[in-house]
Amino acid sequence: MKDRAWNALNREIAACVRCPRLRAHCLEVARTRRRAYREQSYWGLPVPGFGDRRSPALIVGLAPAAHGANRTGRMFTGDSSGAWLYRALHGAGLANRADSVSSDDGLELRGAFVTAACRCAPPHNRPSPAELAACAPFLDREIDLLSEVRVVLALGRIAWDAVIRRARRAGVAAVPRPAPAFGHGAEVPLALRPGGPPMLLLGCYHPSGQNTQTRRLTRAMFEAMILRTARAAGPAPAALRRFPEERSDRETG
């Protein structure tokens, strides 16, 4: 039943045309392409979430990169931000490989699900409030389907605000006012479903080039937040468990 719901949601995301400015931008990027990817076909459509559908940990980013997920069709895949993210997830035992280059590279996540507040690559990485609002129902439906989530890691302020707005849309009475401020390492208990248990919302600087190249975010800082997320998710059957081939390599080496 849930598989059908996931498949229907992902089809709706990919077919979405709610935001003309974003659709025009994504299609233009896919048409002109970057020189390094001139021989590749771009996805050019809104991008669904990716990962373990029984995950206790949800990671929310800003939006697909124009020549990353807008090209490959998979969240945080094919760009420098994704390289940081999946290396850190691999180090925490939540991914079977440390890189993410294409949608058919064999990458699997166990104990983590990755999505974004906006599903189309926005010009200058700046979706408008109206565009974020148009995408919000997709995040709502993912959270509804991710029934085992216990911790949410927001990569950047826009993702942080999107998660808090989800709690308010869900009618959760305990959402603080004013909203908790975003910051690297910030945390707040937050229920995302009416009557549901509190989850932990964590804040982390986005691993964008603007943050990593200026060393506002270092690898040590980022990997520490991924580990903190994995530990907060708890020892569920999927979380904090190495993939079998990795355990075998260590045991025989």
N, C-alpha and C positions, 0 to 999 in steps of 0.2 A: 504493500500500500504506500509506504513512504517512498519507495523507489519511483513509483509513478508520480508522486507529488514533486519529488526532486526533478525528475525529467521534464515535467510540465513547467516548473518554475524556470529551469535553465533555458528551455525553448522560448519562454516569454521574455526573459532577459535579452537573449540574443536577437529577438525580433522587435525590441522596443524602439519606437520612433517618437517618444514624448518630447525630446529636446532637439529642435531643428538645428540650433547652433552647434551642439555637440556632434550630432550625426554628420553634419556637413564637414566639420573639422576632421573627424575620424576617417571619413571617406576620402577627403583630399589627401591626408597623410598616406593612406593606403594606395592612392593613385600615383602620387609623386615618388614616394619611398625615399629612404636614405640610401646614399650611394653604396654603403656596405651591405645593404640588403636588397639591392636592385633586382636580383634574380629570384627573390622570394615572393610568395603570395602573402599579402597581409590579411589578417582576420577582418579588421575594419568594422566589427560589430560590437555592441555592448558585451561585456565579459562577465560570465557567471563566477560564483565562488568556486573554490577548489580545496579538496582535502578529505579528511576522515569525517564522514557524516555522523559518526557516533562519538565525536571528539568532545572532551571536557574543556578544551581550550579553543577560543575563537580569537583570531587576529584580524583587526580591521584597519585597512589602509585608506589612503585618500582616493585614488583613481588609477586606472590603467595608464601606463606610460605610452606616449605616442608611438615609439618604436620598440616598446617592450610588449606588454600584454595586448595592445592594439594590433601588434604584428603577429604575435604567437597565439593569441586566443586563450591564454591561461594567466591567471593572476600572478603578478610579480615574476614573470618569466621573460627572459631575454634582455634584461637591463641590469644596471649596477645595483639598484635597490634590491632586486630579487636575488642577486648574487650574495648580498649581505644577509638577507632573510633566510634563504635556504641553507647557507653555510651554518648559520646559528642554529636553525632547527635540526640540522644533521648532528651538530655537536651536542645537542640536548637529547638526541636519540629519537627525534620525532619525524625525521625524514630519512629515506634510504640512500640518499646521495646528497652531496654538498653543493651541487650546481643545478641550475634550471635554465635550459637553453631553448627548449621547444616543447610543444604539447605532447609529443610522442617520444620524449627522452627517457621514459621509464620511471620518472620521479613518482614516489608515493609518500603520503603523509600518514602517520599513525598517531593519533592524539592531538592533532591540530587541524583547524579549518581556517582558510585564508579567504578574505573577501575585502570589499571596499565600500566606502560611502557613496561613491559615484562610479557608474559602470562604463562610462565612455571616457576616453582621453580628452581632457578639457584644454583649450588653448591656454598656454602659460601656466598649466597646472592649477587653474583657478575656476572651479565650477561656481556658478551663481547660486544664491540661496534657493531660487526657484528650481534650478536643476537638481540640487541636492534633495529638495522636497519631492521631486518627481521620482527619484531613485529610492526614496525611503521605504516604500512598500516592499521592495525586493529584500532589503535588509531585514525588515519585519518578518517576512515569510521564512527567510533562512534561519533566523533565531527561533521561530516557532518549530521548525523542523529539527533544529539542533537541540534536542530535548535534554541532552546530558551535559550541556555547557555549564561550567562552574566559574570560569574566569575569562575575562575579555581583555585583550591587550589592544589598546588604541594607539596606532602609529601616527602621532601628530594631533594637533588641536581639532582639525575638522572631523577626524574619525572619532575623537573623544566626544565632541558635541553631538555627533550623529547617534552615538550609543545612548547618551543621556536623553536626547529627543525621543528615541525609541521607547525608553522607559516611560516618558510622559504620555506618548501616544497609547501605550498599553494601559494607562490609567493607574499606574503604580503610585500609591499615595505617599510613599516614603522618599520620593525624589526630592533632594534638598533644593531650597530656593534661598538665595541665588544658587545657580548650578555650581558644583565644585570646579575649581579652576584647573585647567590642564597644566601639567608640568612633567618633566622627565622624572620618573619614579613616583609620581602621584598615585594614590590609590583611594578608592572609596567603595564601600559595600553598596551594591545597587541591585534591586530586583528588576528583572526585565520581563516578567510575566505576572499578571495579577494573581495574588495569593501564592506565588512561587517563592522559593527560598532566595535569600540575598546571594548575589554573585559578587565577585571581586572585579572591579574595573581598574585596570592599571594603565598608566600613561607612559609613553616612550617617544622620544624624538623619532621622526620618520628617517629611515636610512637613505634619504635623498642625497644627491651629490652636493647640494648646498650645505647640508649638515655634516656630511662625512669629509668633504674636502677641506672644510674650515675647522675640522676636529671639534665642532660643537658636539658631535656624536662620534665616539671612538668605538672600535670593535669590542673592546673590553666592556664598555658601557652597554652596548647593544646586546652582546651575548649574555651579560648578567641579567638583563631584563627578560630575555627569552627563557633562561633557566628559572628565573623567578616565576614566570608564567607557568612553566611546566610543573614546578613544585606546587604552586597554588592549585593547579588542576587536580592534584592528588593522585594516589596510586590506583587509578582506574585500570581496567584490563589493558587499555591501549596506551595510556600515558606513561612516560618515563620508562618505556621498554624498548630496548634496542631491537633492531631488525635481526632476524635469525642469522643471516649471512654475516653480520658484523660480530655477533657473539661468537660464531664459529671461528671467524678469523682470529679473534683475540685468544680464544681458548686453545687453538692449535698452534699459535705463534709463540 
